[in-house]
Amino acid sequence: NDAFDQLTDSLSKRKHKPSLVVLDDVWSESVLQRLVFRRTGFRTLVTSRINFKGLDLAYPLQMLGPEGARDLFCQSAFAPDQALDKLDPELLEQLEQ
């Protein structure tokens, strides 16, 4: 409910300016239906592991493999000069699952 209220408030301040709303990692169809805005000037981009019905266009992507997932995590979580070999092996194993 809070996300819906914040998004609605933010979009209402934009008046009629074209806007792209990105909904990342959506897991629930009820949440998706509540947050997709189908108004003139608004576009919604949804990322999800679920293939939701009723969206205008779907572009399926392959899941990252273990190495890709680890690299993406490390780029997001650590400074570029931190060595990967210093990471906890258990953490790396969980990332690869």
C-alpha positions in Angstrom: 0.0 0.0 0.0 2.8 2.4 0.8 4.5 1.8 -2.5 1.3 2.4 -4.3 0.7 5.7 -2.4 4.2 6.9 -3.0 4.1 6.1 -6.7 0.7 7.7 -7.2 1.8 10.8 -5.4 5.0 11.0 -7.4 3.3 10.5 -10.7 0.5 13.0 -9.9 3.2 15.7 -9.4 4.5 15.1 -12.9 1.2 16.2 -14.4 1.1 15.2 -18.1 4.9 14.8 -18.6 5.8 11.5 -20.3 7.1 9.1 -17.7 8.6 5.6 -17.6 7.8 3.7 -14.5 10.1 0.7 -13.8 8.7 -2.0 -11.5 11.7 -4.3 -10.7 11.4 -7.9 -9.5 7.6 -8.1 -9.3 6.4 -11.4 -7.7 2.7 -10.8 -7.3 0.0 -10.3 -10.0 -2.2 -8.4 -7.6 0.7 -6.0 -6.9 1.4 -5.7 -10.6 -2.2 -4.9 -11.4 -2.2 -2.2 -8.8 1.0 -0.5 -9.9 0.7 -0.6 -13.7 -0.4 2.8 -14.9 -2.3 2.7 -18.2 -2.6 6.4 -18.8 -1.6 8.6 -21.7 2.1 9.5 -21.4 3.0 6.7 -19.0 4.9 3.6 -19.9 5.6 0.8 -17.4 8.6 -1.6 -17.6 8.2 -4.7 -15.5 11.0 -7.1 -14.6 10.0 -10.4 -13.1 10.8 -14.1 -13.0 7.0 -14.7 -13.6 5.4 -14.5 -17.0 2.4 -12.3 -16.2 -0.5 -12.3 -18.6 -2.1 -9.1 -19.8 1.0 -7.1 -20.4 1.4 -5.5 -23.8 4.7 -7.1 -24.6 7.0 -9.7 -23.0 10.6 -10.2 -23.7 11.9 -13.4 -22.0 15.5 -13.4 -20.8 17.6 -16.2 -19.6 18.6 -16.4 -15.9 22.2 -15.4 -15.2 24.5 -18.3 -14.6 26.6 -18.7 -11.5 29.5 -16.7 -12.7 27.3 -13.9 -14.1 25.3 -13.7 -10.9 28.5 -13.5 -8.8 30.0 -10.8 -11.1 26.8 -8.7 -11.0 26.6 -9.0 -7.2 30.2 -8.0 -6.7 29.9 -5.0 -9.1 26.9 -3.8 -7.1 28.1 -4.6 -3.6 31.8 -3.8 -3.5 34.4 -1.2 -4.5 36.2 -2.0 -7.8 39.5 -2.6 -6.0 38.2 -5.3 -3.6 39.5 -8.7 -4.5 36.9 -11.4 -5.1 39.1 -14.1 -3.6 38.7 -12.3 -0.2 35.0 -13.0 -0.1 33.4 -15.6 2.2 33.2 -18.9 0.3 29.8 -19.6 1.8 28.4 -16.3 0.6 29.7 -17.1 -2.9 28.1 -20.5 -2.8 24.7 -19.0 -1.9 25.0 -16.5 -4.7 25.5 -19.3 -7.2 22.4 -21.1 -6.1 
